[in-house]
Amino acid sequence: MRDIDVFFEAIRSGDKDRLEALIHINPKLISEKDARGFTPLILATYFDNDVATHVLIENKADLNAKDASGNTALIGVSFKGNVALATTLLEQGSDINAVNNNGITALTFATQYNKIDIVKLLLEHKADTNIKDNDGKTALDYAKDKQYHEIATLLG
């Protein structure tokens, strides 16, 4: 098994001691990507793994690295709805207005997936509500299209 595969398995399992040992042996693992372009941080947040996320951040993982679709860890947690991880990423300096390959931001994804608490969090951190995706739509446009009235009110 390759080092990166062992590292990603340690992330999936949340094995803090193993993660720290692997980083100590090979610090470059933090910036490696898997076949889908996932960085260790993106993978950790995708699996809602608080322990691995914190270990990676403490070891200077790139908060704004993108996967093959252009998603950052913050964009990913925004459609999944994990407020704790989104808060951690924002507090550590994630780019709140990063866009993926389709021009979609964390705020747009949170809106599309009706993640009200994430929308509120992103707005509290001054997410730009005027960013349009590649289809020319803002988060508010999606809230109106999907009749997510509470989110539309927050965005409007």
BELHU-V631949 format. One record per helix or strand. SS is the DSSP state (helix for helix, strand for strand). FROM is the first residue (numbers start at 1). LEN is the number of residues. If there is no record, write none. Layout:
ss: (SS/SS)
from: (FROM/FROM)
len: (LEN/LEN)
This chain:
ss: (helix/helix/helix/strand/strand/helix/helix/helix/helix/helix/helix/helix/helix)
from: (3/16/27/33/39/40/50/73/83/106/116/139/149)
len: (11/10/5/1/1/7/9/8/9/7/9/7/7)
